[in-house]
Amino acid sequence: MNQYTPIRGLIEFCCFLSLLLIGNAYTPLSDDTLSALPGPGDDFNIKTGFLLAPILIPRVSGTEGSIIVREHLVDFFKTSLPKWTISLQNSTSKTPATGDRDVPFVNIIATRDPPWTQPGGVSHLTLVAHYDSKLTPTGFIGAVDSAAPCAMLMHAARSVDEALTKKWEAMQAGSISAGEFLGMDEDKGLQILFLDGEEAFQSWTATDSIYGARSLAAEWEISPHPALSTYKTPLSSISLFVLLDLLGSKSPRVPSYFKTTHWAYKLMSALEQRLRSLHLFESSPNYSKKGSSEASQNEPVFLPDFDKDVNRWMGGMVLDDHVPFMERGVEILHIIPTPFPRVWHHMDDDGDHLDLPTVNDWTKLVTAFIGEWMDLDGHFVNKEKRHSIKSEL
C-alpha cells in the first residue's frame, strides 16, 4: 500500500516544477477545483444512463450495434458539445472471420482547438479508447473493454468544455492579441479518438487486430498540414497519446510501461494521490471520512509506479491500439491494468459487473489530468454556480 505523505507531496511538487522549467506548461489544479469537479451521476447508470447505457450493447465492427454506438458518440458531441470538431476516418479490411467480405471500420475524431489557431499550429493531448466489441462469445458486451472508458472520455470532454471556452476567451480579451500566441504553450488543443476494430475477429495477430488504429496512424503519417506549419502532419501534432483500456473493475493496478513517458505517468500518479488525500475517490476505504478527523485506513492506488527506478526498465508492454502510433514516434501513456480484470473477454464483462465507484474515480482522475494539462485552474464553474445556472434555465 502507498500512502500520501508530505515527503511524497514534495516529490510531486519537484516533478511539476521540473516540467515547467523545461518549457511545458502544466498547472496543478487547486484543492478547491479538484473538490468541485463534476461527477457523472446518473449518466453512468448501466440501464438508463445518458452516456454509458447506450454503449453497453454488442458492437462488433461493421454491425448494426457498431452503427448505433457510433451515432451515439457523434450525436453527443454535435448536440452537447457543439464547439468540438467531429470527423470520421473510414477504412475497410478483410478479416479471418469474414473471408472475402470487407468489413468497414470507422474511427471518430473529436477535436477542440483554440479559436485563433489553424491546422498544423496546435499540439494535441490525445485521449483514446476503442468502441468496438469482440465477435465472440456471441452477445459479448465489453463493459470494461471498452464501453466504460468511452463514457469516461465523453464525461471528461463535457466537464472541461466550458473551462476551455473561458480560458481561451480570457486570453483573447487580454493584452496579447490572439495572433501573438503562435509557437507558445497556449497553442494546445484537446483531441479524443474513439477507435474501431481493436478486437481480433479470430485470434490476435499483427493483421487481425487494431484495424482502425493501423489505418488512422498510417493515414495521419502522410497527410500534410499546410506549408510552414509548426506540426507537419496530424501524427506529429500529438504531444501525448493517452490510451484507456480495460478500466472499470475493482482494485486495478496500472504500471508505468514506457520510460519515455514515465514523467507523464508520475504527473497522473501524483494527481491520484492528491485526490485520495482529499477523500475524493469513491472506491477508497476513506471516502466516507471526508471532512472527518478519524484516522485513515491504508489507501490503495491505481498507479503504483510513481517511484519506479527509471534505470531498471524491463521493457514489457501490452499490445493495443497505441502500437502503430508508437511505431511512428508518438509518445504513449497506456492506462491498462496488469493483471487484466477477471472479466476480460468473458460474458460477465457487462454493466452488472462494473464497479461504478472505480469507474467514477477513473473519470475524475482523467478529467483532472486534462484540466492540469490544459492549464484550466480558475476557469472551471464550481458546483454551486453550475446548479444556480441550471435552476435559472
Secondary structure as UniProt FT lines:
FT   HELIX           6..21
FT   TURN            22..23
FT   HELIX           31..36
FT   HELIX           41..44
FT   TURN            46..48
FT   TURN            50..52
FT   HELIX           53..55
FT   TURN            61..62
FT   HELIX           64..80
FT   TURN            82..83
FT   STRAND          85..94
FT   TURN            96..100
FT   STRAND          102..112
FT   TURN            115..116
FT   TURN            119..120
FT   STRAND          123..130
FT   TURN            138..139
FT   HELIX           143..147
FT   HELIX           148..172
FT   HELIX           178..181
FT   TURN            182..183
FT   TURN            185..186
FT   STRAND          188..195
FT   HELIX           211..221
FT   TURN            227..228
FT   TURN            234..237
FT   STRAND          238..244
FT   HELIX           259..261
FT   HELIX           262..277
FT   TURN            278..279
FT   TURN            282..283
FT   TURN            285..286
FT   HELIX           287..289
FT   TURN            290..291
FT   TURN            306..307
FT   TURN            310..311
FT   TURN            321..322
FT   HELIX           323..326
FT   TURN            327..329
FT   STRAND          332..335
FT   TURN            342..345
FT   TURN            347..348
FT   HELIX           351..353
FT   HELIX           356..373
FT   TURN            374..375
FT   TURN            377..379
FT   HELIX           383..392
//
